[in-house]
Protein backbone atom coordinates (compact mmCIF):
# COMPACT_ATOMS: atom_id res chain seq x y z
CA UNK A 1 0.00 0.00 0.00
CA UNK A 2 2.89 2.36 0.68
CA UNK A 3 3.81 2.26 -3.02
CA UNK A 4 0.41 3.61 -4.12
CA UNK A 5 0.54 7.46 -4.34
CA UNK A 6 -3.17 7.89 -3.47
CA UNK A 7 -2.47 6.14 -0.15
CA UNK A 8 0.34 8.47 0.94
CA UNK A 9 0.13 8.96 4.69
CA UNK A 10 -2.40 6.16 5.12
CA UNK A 11 -2.03 4.78 8.65
CA UNK A 12 -4.54 1.99 9.24
CA UNK A 13 -5.75 1.44 12.78
CA UNK A 14 -8.16 -1.35 11.95
CA UNK A 15 -7.99 -4.45 9.80
CA UNK A 16 -11.21 -6.36 9.20
CA UNK A 17 -10.95 -9.80 7.59
CA UNK A 18 -14.01 -11.38 5.98
CA UNK A 19 -14.36 -14.91 4.65
CA UNK A 20 -17.25 -15.44 2.23
CA UNK A 21 -18.55 -18.87 1.17
CA UNK A 22 -21.31 -19.32 -1.43
CA UNK A 23 -22.54 -22.43 0.42
CA UNK A 24 -23.27 -20.28 3.48
CA UNK A 25 -24.99 -17.54 1.51
CA UNK A 26 -22.30 -15.04 2.49
CA UNK A 27 -22.98 -11.39 1.66
CA UNK A 28 -22.75 -7.89 3.09
CA UNK A 29 -25.71 -5.53 2.82
CA UNK A 30 -25.41 -2.06 1.27
CA UNK A 31 -23.95 0.31 3.83
CA UNK A 32 -21.82 3.37 4.50
CA UNK A 33 -18.98 2.93 6.97
CA UNK A 34 -19.01 5.25 10.00
CA UNK A 35 -17.39 8.61 9.34
CA UNK A 36 -17.11 9.92 12.89
CA UNK A 37 -14.31 7.43 13.65
CA UNK A 38 -13.08 6.16 10.28
CA UNK A 39 -11.23 8.54 8.00
CA UNK A 40 -11.47 9.53 4.38
CA UNK A 41 -10.10 6.32 2.84
CA UNK A 42 -11.29 2.73 3.12
CA UNK A 43 -8.96 0.21 1.52
CA UNK A 44 -9.90 -3.37 0.69
CA UNK A 45 -7.74 -6.13 -0.77
CA UNK A 46 -9.85 -8.75 -2.55
CA UNK A 47 -8.17 -12.15 -2.32
CA UNK A 48 -8.71 -15.73 -3.56
CA UNK A 49 -11.43 -15.08 -6.16
CA UNK A 50 -13.04 -12.54 -8.44
CA UNK A 51 -16.19 -10.84 -7.19
CA UNK A 52 -18.46 -7.89 -7.81
CA UNK A 53 -18.69 -4.87 -5.53
CA UNK A 54 -22.06 -3.15 -5.93
CA UNK A 55 -22.13 0.60 -5.37
CA UNK A 56 -25.59 2.12 -4.90
CA UNK A 57 -27.11 5.55 -4.53
CA UNK A 58 -30.61 5.33 -3.03
CA UNK A 59 -31.79 8.77 -4.10
CA UNK A 60 -30.47 8.52 -7.63
CA UNK A 61 -28.47 11.13 -9.47
CA UNK A 62 -30.61 14.27 -9.52
CA UNK A 63 -27.91 16.10 -11.48
CA UNK A 64 -28.59 13.63 -14.32
CA UNK A 65 -32.36 13.59 -13.83
CA UNK A 66 -32.36 10.09 -12.29
CA UNK A 67 -34.60 9.99 -9.23
CA UNK A 68 -34.64 6.21 -8.66
CA UNK A 69 -31.85 4.18 -7.07
CA UNK A 70 -28.70 3.82 -9.14
CA UNK A 71 -26.50 0.73 -8.88
CA UNK A 72 -23.07 0.24 -10.38
CA UNK A 73 -21.39 -3.17 -10.50
CA UNK A 74 -17.61 -2.96 -10.05
CA UNK A 75 -15.67 -6.07 -11.06
CA UNK A 76 -12.95 -6.86 -8.50
CA UNK A 77 -10.42 -9.36 -9.81
CA UNK A 78 -8.57 -11.62 -7.42
CA UNK A 79 -5.74 -9.70 -5.68
CA UNK A 80 -7.30 -6.30 -6.48
CA UNK A 81 -6.89 -3.34 -4.16
CA UNK A 82 -9.83 -0.94 -4.06
CA UNK A 83 -9.95 2.40 -2.25
CA UNK A 84 -13.15 4.25 -1.47
CA UNK A 85 -12.83 7.96 -0.80
CA UNK A 86 -14.76 11.16 -1.52
CA UNK A 87 -18.29 10.53 -2.80
CA UNK A 88 -17.64 6.80 -3.18
CA UNK A 89 -16.88 6.73 0.55
CA UNK A 90 -19.52 9.12 1.90
CA UNK A 91 -22.41 9.16 -0.59
CA UNK A 92 -22.50 5.75 -2.31
CA UNK A 93 -23.28 2.61 -0.31
CA UNK A 94 -21.23 -0.49 -1.01
CA UNK A 95 -22.20 -4.17 -0.82
CA UNK A 96 -21.29 -7.68 -1.87
CA UNK A 97 -24.50 -9.42 -2.95
CA UNK A 98 -25.06 -13.11 -2.26
CA UNK A 99 -25.47 -13.89 -5.96
CA UNK A 100 -22.02 -12.38 -6.66
CA UNK A 101 -20.17 -14.81 -4.35
CA UNK A 102 -19.44 -17.76 -6.65
CA UNK A 103 -16.50 -19.26 -4.77
CA UNK A 104 -14.67 -18.65 -1.51
CA UNK A 105 -13.67 -14.99 -1.16
CA UNK A 106 -11.38 -13.61 1.50
CA UNK A 107 -10.82 -9.88 1.84
CA UNK A 108 -9.08 -7.53 4.24
CA UNK A 109 -10.36 -4.00 4.77
CA UNK A 110 -8.21 -1.32 6.38
CA UNK A 111 -9.47 1.87 7.97
CA UNK A 112 -7.72 5.03 9.09
CA UNK A 113 -8.86 7.47 11.76
CA UNK A 114 -11.02 10.51 10.98
CA UNK A 115 -9.66 14.06 11.33
CA UNK A 116 -11.29 14.30 14.78
CA UNK A 117 -8.78 11.71 16.06
CA UNK A 118 -5.71 13.11 14.29
CA UNK A 119 -3.32 15.85 15.40
CA UNK A 120 -5.32 19.04 15.95
CA UNK A 121 -8.65 17.19 16.30
CA UNK A 122 -10.84 17.16 19.40
CA UNK A 123 -9.93 13.52 20.10
CA UNK A 124 -6.26 13.74 19.08
CA UNK A 125 -4.96 12.28 22.34
CA UNK A 126 -7.21 9.22 22.05
CA UNK A 127 -6.33 8.94 18.36
CA UNK A 128 -2.61 8.88 19.20
CA UNK A 129 -3.25 6.05 21.68
CA UNK A 130 -5.27 4.08 19.12
CA UNK A 131 -2.59 4.55 16.46
CA UNK A 132 0.12 3.47 18.92
CA UNK A 133 -1.84 0.29 19.72
CA UNK A 134 -2.33 -0.42 16.01
CA UNK A 135 1.34 0.14 15.18
CA UNK A 136 2.58 -2.02 18.05
CA UNK A 137 0.15 -4.93 17.55
CA UNK A 138 1.97 -8.24 17.32
CA UNK A 139 -0.87 -10.71 17.06
CA UNK A 140 -0.57 -14.30 15.99
CA UNK A 141 -2.14 -15.24 12.66
CA UNK A 142 -4.56 -18.16 12.87
Order of alpha helices (4+ residues) and beta strands (2+ residues): beta-beta-beta-beta-beta-beta-alpha-beta-beta-alpha
